[in-house]
C-alpha cells in the first residue's frame, strides 16, 4: 500500500499541472478551452484508426450520453465492432461522460474496497500519468479489437498531418514530436487533451431535470441526500413531478430501493452527484449469449464459448497481485454513473445495460435488482462473488420499480423547463 500512496501523491501534482494548463486556455463563458478543443478534435477524428473510419465517438456518442449509439447493436450483441469489423471487444461501451472524478485506483483499507481507475475492470489506474481518464484515452487507439493503430508513433504521425496539428502546437508550445525520444510525451499529450474534453462542460453539463430540482431544493434549504419514504412529501413542488420525487425517495431509501448505496447522491467536485461511488461489484449479471467475443479467434479469445469475464479480479491478477487479493474481486465491474442513463434520440431507440449489455431496458435491469434471487433469471456469469447483501430480493412492487425508472429518466442532460 505504501507504493500506491506514493503514486497518488505524485499523481496529484500532475493533475494540478494539467488543470492549470486547461484553465489558461479558457475562453468566453460556455466555450471550450484550447486544450479541450484539441481533445474534441481527437475524440471525433475517424482518421485515427486502421483502417480509417472509427473514432472515440463511434462507441461514445453524445446523443446517447457518450455511450453506444447504434440501437441495433445495443438490442443484440451490445459489444461494438472495432475498426476491423470482424473483431470485437468483450464488453459494452461505458459512458465517457461524468467519469472524470474517478480517483486514482487504490484500495480503501477501511471499507475493504477497490476504488477508482477507468474501464470496467479498473486497468487504467492513473498510476503512470496521474490521471485515470488520460490513461484510458491511450488504450483504444492501440487495441487491435478497437481502433487498431499499430503504434503510438503512427497515431502521432497522423495527428501531425491533420488540420488540428496547429492547435496541438498552440496548446503544448510545440508540434507533435514523433521521434523516438519524443513519442511517449506526444502520446501522453494526446491522451491528456482527450481527457480534458471528456471533463469539459460540453460533455458534463449537469443540465438535467434533476439538476433543476437539485438547485431549487438547495435554494429551499433542503438536503436532497436525505430524501426517503418518510419525508419525500417535503420535496414536492420543486421541478420534479410528485411521481418523480417518489421515485427518487425509493431510489435513496436504504430500506427500499437501496440504489444510492452505490449510485451516490453525495455531491462531487462539481457540487452535484455523479451517481457512482467508483467502486466495483458483481451484481450476478448473466452471460450475454450474443456477445461477439465468444466467437473471436483463439488469438483473441482462447477460451471460446467458455470464456468468463474476470472483471476487476482479472486485472489485479495480470498486475501481479496474489490470489488472496484478486480472487475475491473476480467477476466485479465498475459501478457506472447513472447520468444520461436513459438519454436516447427517440423512444424506440434501444440502450443496453450492464457490463456486457445483457439488459435492454431500465425497467428490466431494475426488475433484476429487485427479484434476482426470487425469480427465474439465468445463472450469473460468475457466481462466487455475487453481491447478495444489497440486491436480489428488495421486495419492491411493480409500481415501485416503475417509479424508480421514472426518476432515472430525469437524469438526461438537455432539459428545458
N, C-alpha and C positions, 0 to 999 in steps of 0.2 A: 504493500500500500504506500510505502514511502515514495517509490518511483512514480506512482500515479500523482501523488500530491505535488511533487516537484514539477511534473509535466503541466499540471493545472496552473501552477503559479507562473511558469514561463509562458504558457499559452495566453493567460490573461493579458500579459504585456503585448503580445502580438495582436490580439483582438482590439485593444485600445488604440494601437497604432493604425490599424486599418480603419477603425471608426473615425479617427481624426482625418484620414485621407478622404473618406467619403463626405464628411461634413464640409471639408474645404471646397468641394465641388458642388455644393447645393445651390440651386438657382432660386427662382421665384417660388413662392409657396405652392405646393402641389406638384412641382416639377421634379424630374429625376436629377440626381447629381450626375456629373460626368462619369464617375465610376459606375453608377447604376445604369446609365445609358449604354456604356460599354458592355456591361453584363447582360442587358436586354438584347443587344445585337448578337451576342454569343448564344444566348438562350434560344433565340428563334432562328438561328442560322442552319439551314439544311445542307450546307456545303461541308459541315464538319462531321461527315460520316463516310464510310466506304461500303458500297457506292454512295454517292451523294443522295440526299433525299430525307434523311432523318435528323431532326433537331431534338433538343431537350423538350420542346413544346409538343413534339409528336406524341409523347406519353404524358405530358404535364401541361394541359391546355387551360387557358384562363376561363373559358366559357363553362367549364365544369369544376372550377376550383383547383386548377392546376393538377389534375389527375387525368386518367384515361378518357379521351374524347370520342371514342368510337362505340356507339350503342351496341352494334352487333358483336363486337369483340367482348364488351362487358357482359352481354347476355349469354355468352358461351365460355370461351377459354379464360377471359378476363386478363390473361397474361399477354402482353403485346409482342408482336414480332419485332426483330431488330432490323437494321439496315439491310442485312441479308435475310430476306423474308422467310427462308426455310429454317431460320434459327429463332429461338425464343428463350427468354429467361425463365425463371421458375416462380416468380411472384407478381402480383398485380402492381401497377404503379401507385405508390403512396402519393399523397398531396405534397407538392413542392412549396405550398404556401403555409404560413404560420408555423414553420419549423425552426426558424432562426433563433428561438430562445432555448433550444435544446442544449444543455450544457455539455462540456467535455465529458466523455464517458468515464464513469467512476463507480465504485461500489460503496454504497451507503452502509456502513457497519452497524448503525443504529437500527435502520429499517430492514437490513438484510436484503437489499435490492440493488440491482444494477440500474443506473440512471444515465440518460443522455446518449450521445452519439447520434448517427444518422444511418439510414437504411433500416429495413425491417429487422435486421439482426444486429444493428449497432456497430458494424465493422468500420464505418467512418467515425473513428473515435474522437478525432481532434487532437490526438497525442502528438502528431507531427507538425501540423500547421497552426495549432492553437484554435482551430475553428472547424467543428464537425461538418458544417454546411459547405465550407470550401473543399474539404476532403471528399465529401460526397460528390461534388461537382466534377472532381477529377476522374471519378470511376467510369461513368457510361461511355465516354469517348473511346477508351481503350478496351472496353469489354467486347469480345468478339460476338457476344449474343445481343449486343445493343448497337452502339454506333460504329463499332468495328474499325476504328482508326488503328493503323499498325503501330504507331508510337507517338509519344508526346512531341517528338520533333516534327512529325508530319502534321499534327494539329497546329503547331507553331508556324510551320511554313505556309499552311493555308491561311491562317489569321493574318500573316504578314502581307498576303496578296489581296486581301479583301478590302471593301470600301471603308471599313471602320478601323483600319490599321492606324490611321492618323489619330483617331480617338484614343487608341491604346497608347500611343506616344504622348498624347496630351495628358492622360491620366498618370502614367508611370514615368514621364520625363525622358523616355527613350523608346524607340521602336522595338518590336519583338526581336529578341536576340535568340536565334535558332542555332547558335554554335554549341559545341559540346559543353562549353563552360557556362553558357547562358540558358540552356534549355530548361533546366529544373526551375529556375526563378521565373522564366516566362510562363511555364505551365502553371506554376503557383499563382501568378498574377491573373491568368485567365480564369482560374477557379475562384479566386477571391472576388473578381468582378461579377461572376455569375452569382456568387453568394450575396453580394451587395444588392443585386437586383432582386433576388429572392427575399431579401429582408425589407425591400422598399415599400413605401405606402401604396404603390401601384399593385403590388402582389398581396399586401396585407392591409387593406384599407379600413378594417373594422367598421364596415358600413352596413351591417345587417339590421334587421328589425330588432333583434335582441340588443344591439348596441344602443339603439334609440331608447329602448326600455331601460337599459343599464344607466344611461345618462339621466333619464327622468327620475329613476329610483334614487340615484345618488343625490340629485338635487333635492329630493323629498326627504333625505336623511335616512333612507332605507338601505340596509345591508343585504344585497342580493344573495350573498353566500349563505345567509341564514334562513332562506325560504324553506318551508317544509309543509307538510299536510295540515299542520295545526294553525299556521299563520298566513297561508297563501292569500287569503282574502285581503290582507293589508297591502298587497302588491298589485291589486287590480286598478284599472283606470289609467295605466301608465304605458301606453302604446300597444302592449300585447293584449289580445283578447282574453277573456276570462278562461277559456279553454286552454289557451297557450300558457297562461300563468299556472294553471293547474298542472299542465304537463311538465312545466319547469319544477314545480313543487315535488311531483312524483320523481322526476329525474334526480333531484337533490336530496330526497328524503332517505336517510340511511336505513329506515325500516321498510321502504317500498322499492323504488327502482334501483337505488344504490349506484346509479350511473356515475355520479360525481366523485365516487371513491377513487376512480382512475381518471375520469374526464373532468378535471378540477374546475370549479368556478372561481378559484382564487386568482386575483389579478396577477398578470405577469409584468414584464418590463414595460409594456405599453399601457399599463394601468387597466387592462382588460384581460379577461380569461382567454386562454387559447385552447381550453378543453382537453388538455392532456397533462399527465404528470411525468411524461418522458420515461416511464418505466417499461418493463417487459412482462408479458403474461401469456399463459396458454389457456385459451378460452374453450378448448375442446372442439375447435372448428374441424369439420370433416374434410377429407380429401376432396379436391375439385377434380372429378374424373375427366373433365375437358381440358385440364392443364396441358398445354402442348409439350411441356418439358418431359413428360413421361415417354414421349416418342422421339426424343432427341437421340442422335447417335451416341454410342458409348463414349466417344471422346468428350462429350459434354455431360452425359448422364450415364455412368457405368451401371447404375442400379436399375435402370429402366422403369417398368411399372411398379417396382418395389420401392422406389425412392420415397423417403420420408424427409420432410423439411426439418432440419435440425434447429433452425432459428438461432437465437442468441447462443445456445449451447454449442452449436456448430462453429460459430465464430470464436468463442472462447477456447474451444479445443484447437482450432487452427492457430490461435495466438499463443499456444504453448501452455495453457493452464492445465493443472492436474484434473483428473477425473472427478475428484471430490468437489471441484469448483464448477466444471462445465456440465456434469450430468444433471444436476438439479435445474439447469436452465435450458435443457433440450426441449424443443417444441414451443418455446416462448418467442413472442414477437412484440415489437414496439407498439405501445398504446398510441393510436393516431389522434390527431386533432379532429374535432367534430365540426370545426368551422367549414362552411360550404359543403357539408356532407350531403345535402340534397340539391345543391346548385346544378341545374341542368338546362339545356336550351329549350326543352319542351317537356310537357308532362309525360309523353310517350317514351322519352329517352331513358334507357336503362343504365343505372350505375351499379357497380359491383362492390361488395363489402367483404371485409376480412382479408388477411394477408394473401390468400390465394384466390379471392374473388368468388368464393363459394355462394355467398348470399347475393340475391339480385334485387332486394328492396330493403328499405329501412325497417319496414314492418316485419319482414322475415327475420332479420338479424335481431331485432328487439324481441320477437317471439322466442328465438333461440336462447337469448339471455335468460328469458323468463322460464322456459319449460324444458331446457336441455336434459335435465335429469328425470323428468317425469312424463316425457312424451317420446314418440318414436322417431328420434333423429338418428342419422347414421353415426357410426362409431367415430370418435376423434381420430385425427391423423396421428397424433402422438399422445397416448393415454396417461403415461406415468406422472406427468407434472400438471395435469389439468387443475384449474382453479375451481374448487368445489365450495369455497367459503363465501364468495361474493356474488355468485350467479348460478343458475341452473334450476332453481326452484324458488322463484321470487313470490309466487302466489298472486301475480297481477292478473286482473281481469282483461278481457279483450278490449274493453273501453279504455282501461288504463294504459295498455300498450299503445293504442291509437293516440292517446293524449301525449305520451312521451314522444312519439314520432312527430306529432303536430308541433310540439315545441322545437324539435330539432330542425324543422323546416324554417324556423325563424333565424337560423344561423347563416343564411345565404347573404353574401355581400351584394350591394347594389340596391338596397331597399330605398324606396321613395315614399315618404309619409303621404 
